[in-house]
Amino acid sequence: MSSLYQSMVAIIEQSITPLAGRLGQQKYVIAIRDGFTAALPFMIIGSFMLVFIFPPFSPDTTNGFARGWLDFSAQYRDQLMLPFNLSMGVMTFFISVGIGASLGRQFNLDPVMSGLLAFMAFLLGGCTVR
């Protein structure tokens, strides 16, 4: 078992790692990475809100704390969904602007203008070059 594991690791190190390294240096992949990194705080906030909105308990639980949390989340679900929807909506803005700004930096353009143009293209449903 150990030799099988070592041979698999060797194959990965020899063939897949160099390919992943070259792919990770592409301008477009770097721009996508930077865009998602800019939106990471909003992803975290939205994820935590989902735990509060949909508690990790069975609906037929008899535990007092769990029952109270389930009842609270069911009663105030619309109000609790507001921060989740806002964080996810703002996240799309940050991702599109972050990708555009990073790509602008990659091509030695103004990152602010590149980010705004990327967001405008996002709002308009994408752009096509003819």
ZAZASE-916995 format. One line per field, with one value per residue (C-alpha): x, z, y; residue number from 1; residue in three letters. Coordinates in nm, 4 decimals. Example, Ala and Ser with C-alpha at 12.3 -4.5 7.8 and 13.67 -1.06 7.14 Angstrom:
BEGIN
east	(1.2300 | 1.3670)
up	(0.7800 | 0.7140)
north	(-0.4500 | -0.1060)
seq	(1 | 2)
type	(ala | ser)
//
This chain:
BEGIN
east	(0.0000 | 0.2808 | 0.4589 | 0.1344 | 0.0881 | 0.4470 | 0.4156 | 0.0932 | 0.2576 | 0.5558 | 0.3297 | 0.1418 | 0.4657 | 0.6165 | 0.3205 | 0.0385 | 0.2299 | 0.4229 | 0.1011 | -0.0827 | 0.2087 | 0.2007 | -0.1777 | -0.1610 | 0.0643 | -0.1842 | -0.3032 | -0.6691 | -0.6455 | -0.4622 | -0.7364 | -1.0102 | -0.8207 | -0.7808 | -1.1484 | -1.2646 | -1.0125 | -1.1628 | -1.5081 | -1.4032 | -1.5386 | -1.8841 | -1.8735 | -1.7924 | -2.0728 | -2.3247 | -2.2167 | -2.2523 | -2.5959 | -2.7081 | -2.6195 | -2.8318 | -3.1199 | -3.1225 | -3.0104 | -2.8345 | -3.1061 | -3.3836 | -3.7269 | -3.8624 | -3.5956 | -3.6965 | -3.3820 | -3.4845 | -3.1998 | -3.2407 | -3.6188 | -3.5858 | -3.3351 | -3.5568 | -3.8643 | -3.6738 | -3.5324 | -3.8708 | -4.0436 | -3.7822 | -3.6610 | -3.7405 | -3.5509 | -3.2564 | -3.2385 | -3.1763 | -2.8082 | -2.7513 | -2.9005 | -2.7117 | -2.3781 | -2.4252 | -2.5313 | -2.2357 | -2.0105 | -2.0933 | -2.0007 | -1.6663 | -1.5865 | -1.6537 | -1.4698 | -1.1836 | -1.1371 | -1.1446 | -0.9027 | -0.6602 | -0.6715 | -0.6146 | -0.3045 | -0.1849 | -0.2044 | -0.0640 | -0.3974 | -0.5729 | -0.7155 | -1.0002 | -1.1271 | -1.0784 | -1.2783 | -1.5612 | -1.5731 | -1.5850 | -1.8754 | -2.0606 | -2.0130 | -2.1433 | -2.4521 | -2.5175 | -2.4948 | -2.1468 | -1.9828 | -1.8916 | -1.6139 | -1.6940)
up	(0.0000 | 0.0839 | -0.2463 | -0.4392 | -0.2588 | -0.3283 | -0.6975 | -0.7254 | -0.5561 | -0.7900 | -1.0962 | -0.9684 | -0.8928 | -1.2320 | -1.4630 | -1.3010 | -1.0820 | -1.3693 | -1.5714 | -1.2750 | -1.2190 | -1.5788 | -1.5704 | -1.2448 | -1.4071 | -1.6826 | -1.6693 | -1.6845 | -1.4084 | -1.1878 | -1.2560 | -1.1610 | -0.8434 | -0.7482 | -0.8143 | -0.5886 | -0.3233 | -0.3163 | -0.2572 | 0.0144 | 0.3108 | 0.1515 | 0.0926 | 0.4598 | 0.5812 | 0.3474 | 0.4549 | 0.8245 | 0.7619 | 0.5999 | 0.9181 | 1.1221 | 0.8725 | 0.8305 | 1.1647 | 1.1581 | 1.3561 | 1.2676 | 1.2492 | 1.5005 | 1.7663 | 2.1303 | 2.2509 | 2.3932 | 2.2388 | 1.8982 | 1.9089 | 1.9956 | 1.7148 | 1.4626 | 1.5681 | 1.5618 | 1.2157 | 1.0801 | 1.2240 | 1.1061 | 0.7885 | 0.5602 | 0.7807 | 0.8178 | 0.4412 | 0.3818 | 0.4932 | 0.2979 | -0.0210 | 0.0208 | 0.0781 | -0.2224 | -0.4399 | -0.3341 | -0.3863 | -0.7572 | -0.7834 | -0.6126 | -0.8213 | -1.1520 | -1.0540 | -0.9005 | -1.2113 | -1.4360 | -1.2192 | -1.1913 | -1.5636 | -1.6219 | -1.4022 | -1.5947 | -1.9219 | -1.7723 | -1.7921 | -1.5327 | -1.2858 | -1.1721 | -1.5239 | -1.6165 | -1.3116 | -1.3875 | -1.7502 | -1.6420 | -1.4104 | -1.6842 | -1.9142 | -1.6357 | -1.5966 | -1.9693 | -1.9877 | -2.1285 | -2.4253 | -2.7602 | -2.9897 | -3.3590)
north	(0.0000 | 0.2364 | 0.1767 | 0.2334 | 0.5635 | 0.6654 | 0.5796 | 0.7816 | 1.0793 | 1.0494 | 1.0473 | 1.3509 | 1.5361 | 1.4558 | 1.5115 | 1.7063 | 1.9526 | 2.1185 | 2.1498 | 2.3036 | 2.5417 | 2.6637 | 2.6937 | 2.8900 | 3.1511 | 3.2387 | 3.5993 | 3.5053 | 3.2443 | 3.4957 | 3.7529 | 3.5071 | 3.4141 | 3.7806 | 3.8523 | 3.5722 | 3.6718 | 4.0216 | 3.8734 | 3.6282 | 3.8318 | 3.8396 | 3.4644 | 3.4098 | 3.6385 | 3.4744 | 3.1266 | 3.2073 | 3.3546 | 3.0286 | 2.8416 | 3.0818 | 3.0720 | 2.6934 | 2.5458 | 2.2087 | 2.0319 | 1.7914 | 1.9563 | 1.7040 | 1.7647 | 1.7939 | 1.9725 | 2.3110 | 2.5118 | 2.3477 | 2.3863 | 2.7568 | 2.8150 | 2.6348 | 2.8306 | 3.1621 | 3.0963 | 2.9908 | 3.2993 | 3.5514 | 3.3787 | 3.6744 | 3.9204 | 3.6813 | 3.6255 | 3.9973 | 3.9966 | 3.6743 | 3.8169 | 4.1441 | 3.9713 | 3.7446 | 4.0386 | 4.2506 | 3.9503 | 3.9402 | 4.3074 | 4.2533 | 3.9460 | 4.1186 | 4.4374 | 4.2374 | 4.0244 | 4.3311 | 4.5280 | 4.2376 | 4.1754 | 4.5468 | 4.5312 | 4.2247 | 4.4195 | 4.7456 | 4.9282 | 5.1433 | 4.8887 | 5.1159 | 5.1755 | 4.8101 | 4.7019 | 4.9420 | 4.8327 | 4.4687 | 4.5474 | 4.7342 | 4.4353 | 4.2125 | 4.4319 | 4.4336 | 4.0569 | 4.0309 | 4.1849 | 4.0405 | 4.1511 | 4.1509)
seq	(1 | 2 | 3 | 4 | 5 | 6 | 7 | 8 | 9 | 10 | 11 | 12 | 13 | 14 | 15 | 16 | 17 | 18 | 19 | 20 | 21 | 22 | 23 | 24 | 25 | 26 | 27 | 28 | 29 | 30 | 31 | 32 | 33 | 34 | 35 | 36 | 37 | 38 | 39 | 40 | 41 | 42 | 43 | 44 | 45 | 46 | 47 | 48 | 49 | 50 | 51 | 52 | 53 | 54 | 55 | 56 | 57 | 58 | 59 | 60 | 61 | 62 | 63 | 64 | 65 | 66 | 67 | 68 | 69 | 70 | 71 | 72 | 73 | 74 | 75 | 76 | 77 | 78 | 79 | 80 | 81 | 82 | 83 | 84 | 85 | 86 | 87 | 88 | 89 | 90 | 91 | 92 | 93 | 94 | 95 | 96 | 97 | 98 | 99 | 100 | 101 | 102 | 103 | 104 | 105 | 106 | 107 | 108 | 109 | 110 | 111 | 112 | 113 | 114 | 115 | 116 | 117 | 118 | 119 | 120 | 121 | 122 | 123 | 124 | 125 | 126 | 127 | 128 | 129 | 130)
type	(met | ser | ser | leu | tyr | gln | ser | met | val | ala | ile | ile | glu | gln | ser | ile | thr | pro | leu | ala | gly | arg | leu | gly | gln | gln | lys | tyr | val | ile | ala | ile | arg | asp | gly | phe | thr | ala | ala | leu | pro | phe | met | ile | ile | gly | ser | phe | met | leu | val | phe | ile | phe | pro | pro | phe | ser | pro | asp | thr | thr | asn | gly | phe | ala | arg | gly | trp | leu | asp | phe | ser | ala | gln | tyr | arg | asp | gln | leu | met | leu | pro | phe | asn | leu | ser | met | gly | val | met | thr | phe | phe | ile | ser | val | gly | ile | gly | ala | ser | leu | gly | arg | gln | phe | asn | leu | asp | pro | val | met | ser | gly | leu | leu | ala | phe | met | ala | phe | leu | leu | gly | gly | cys | thr | val | arg)
//
